[in-house]
Amino acid sequence: MKGAVAAFIMATRAIQQAGIELAGDLALHVVVDEESGGHAGTQAVLGQGHKADAVIVAEPTMGDIHLSEAGMSWERVTLYGRS
């Protein structure tokens, strides 16, 4: 996703430098937590009321939905001992 973030930033800069007037606001939405359900990422942003007329998703999936994390689990581990 780092390449997509760089592309978003450069595209935004190019739009500004070209003096292009957009019909609405341009916002870059880069989130975390997409592999584990997006509860702290996209869902959190939407829950705060952020909306858009259109979006660009920079994941290289050709528009298909892909399973990305099949074996993830959250565990709590307590270790006892001396260091």
C-alpha positions, 0 to 999 in steps of 0.5 A: 500500500505504500506505493499507492500512498505515494501515488495519491500524494503525487497525483494530488500535487500534480492536480494542485500544480496544474491549477485544476479546479475540482468540483468538490473537496479532495481528501486522501483516506489512508487507513490501518486495520484493513486486514483484520476487518477495518474496525479501527480504519475505514469503519471508524472514519465512516462512523465519524461521519466522513462521506465522499461523492467518489472514491479511488481504491488503490488496491491492485485487485482489478475490482475483485474482492479477495480474502487477505488474512485467513489465519489471523487471531488475537491472543493474550499471552502472559509470561512469568519469569525473570529477566 
